[in-house]
Amino acid sequence: MTKTNVPRLRFREFNGEWKDEKFKSLVERVKMTSDSDQYKKIEFSNIDEGKLINKLSINDTKGIAFRKNDILFGKLRPYLKNWYYSMFDGVAVGDFWVFRAKSQISSSMFIYYLIQTHRYTRISNYTTGTKMPRSDWNFVSNSSFYISNLEEQQKIGSFFAKIDKLIELQTKKLKQLKKLKQGYLQKMFPQDGESVPRLRFSGFSEEWKVSKGKAIFYNFSDKNHEDLPPLSVTQDQKIWYRDELDPALSYDKQKLSTYKLIDKNDVVIGLRSFVGGFAISDKRGIVSPAYTILKFRNTPWDFYFTRNLFTSYVFIQSLKKITYGIRVNGRSISYNDFSTLPLVYTDNLEEQKKIGSLLNTVDSLIELQEKKLDNIKKMKKAYLQKMFI
């Protein structure tokens, strides 16, 4: 006879069906409050999917007193996934539930991962309120979940804790690479008031040039090319074929004749954004008329040098000076806005290529580590689906 109350994936030493228990039978919902300034306070802004971010405050704000190994769950907008496994005694400030596993029947770590499963997520998202939706304790507490014996629970919890550790280490590695990239951007492009970068390849010593945007680029608008593929600019400065993006990002195919032609090495000014607002194209196609297209007046610069110049700190800061009013009233940056902006650059193509190649190598490493992190998260999600019922 086939067993139905068992997970699809299981440690080999365990067998037998899991028990069906109401959530309130598995945990005690802690309600004791404290305003003691002896404890660290955790707020919503301190949690990001199980990890603490930002500095914790120590004050006399009142909240729910939690102990080490308790589980915090943000009941306000539960889809935000504000959960945390406490590693210390403290106080949860705001719309939190604090769960304490009933040790005779449930393991803290098992409960922590149970609340990350699809079933608990679906149940907790049955909310009350519209503007400020909150999980309904009566509904959640009386909902049933399958659990194993304590030994299997502990092994499952330990297994997922190891995956979370992998995610943590991979996230740190990714942050370090992004920090390295930002350091290069600051040092390999001249800072405000300087004419040479602080970090430079050997063999290059001449000062960089300063020219206004209109001396390097001209505004380009050529329409009626509906036979070409529609493109879209994303915040990571990449240009994609629209059909490769989320199908929900629809566009009116009847208006393609109004779209602007864009070629390789053209620069696109995007929509109301400092970082990621400028992109250089590696494709030929058409883009929304809302975009401003810039073409080089002379020989195009190195592709990767151009891409990174438009994310360098000094460029972003100079852009802010001319776009404050633009962003307030919500319109895009125009060619006229950009034309008077001074650009600091090297016209030595060999130096451009060396800078671009180095930064592109770092970008490739970042992309690789992002994929690794994404794969670990997908692996965790798959295991959650298979190791819980």
SULDA-V474620 format. One record per backbone hydrogen bond with DSSP energy under -1.0 kcal/mol. NH is the residue of the N-H (numbers start at 0). CO is the residue of the C=O. If there is no record, write none. Layout:
# SULDA-V474620
NH	CO
NH	CO
This chain:
# SULDA-V474620
5	3
8	385
13	10
17	4
18	146
20	144
22	142
23	140
24	21
25	22
26	22
27	99
29	97
33	62
40	56
41	90
45	42
46	43
47	50
49	82
50	47
52	45
62	33
63	91
64	31
65	89
68	85
69	66
70	98
71	83
72	96
73	81
74	94
75	94
76	132
79	76
80	77
82	80
83	71
85	69
89	65
90	39
91	63
92	41
95	93
96	72
98	70
99	27
101	25
102	100
104	101
105	101
110	106
111	107
112	108
113	109
114	110
116	113
120	116
121	117
122	118
123	119
124	120
125	122
126	124
127	133
133	127
134	74
135	125
139	135
140	136
141	137
142	139
144	20
146	18
152	148
153	149
154	150
155	151
156	152
157	153
158	154
159	155
160	156
161	157
162	158
163	159
164	160
165	161
166	162
167	163
168	164
169	165
170	166
171	167
172	168
173	169
174	170
175	171
176	172
177	173
178	174
179	175
180	176
181	177
182	178
183	179
184	180
185	181
186	182
187	183
193	190
198	186
203	200
207	194
208	344
210	342
212	340
213	338
214	211
215	212
216	212
217	294
219	292
223	256
227	224
230	285
231	239
233	237
236	233
239	231
241	229
243	240
244	241
248	245
249	247
254	251
255	252
257	254
258	255
259	286
260	221
261	284
264	280
265	262
266	293
267	278
268	291
269	276
278	267
280	265
284	261
285	228
286	259
290	287
291	268
293	266
294	217
296	215
305	301
306	302
307	303
308	304
309	305
310	307
311	308
315	311
316	312
317	313
318	314
319	315
320	316
322	318
326	322
327	323
328	324
330	325
337	333
338	334
340	337
342	210
344	208
351	347
352	348
353	349
354	350
355	351
356	352
357	353
358	354
359	355
360	356
361	357
362	358
363	359
364	360
365	361
366	362
367	363
368	364
369	365
370	366
371	367
372	368
373	369
374	370
375	371
376	372
377	373
378	374
379	375
380	376
381	377
382	378
383	379
384	380
385	381
386	382
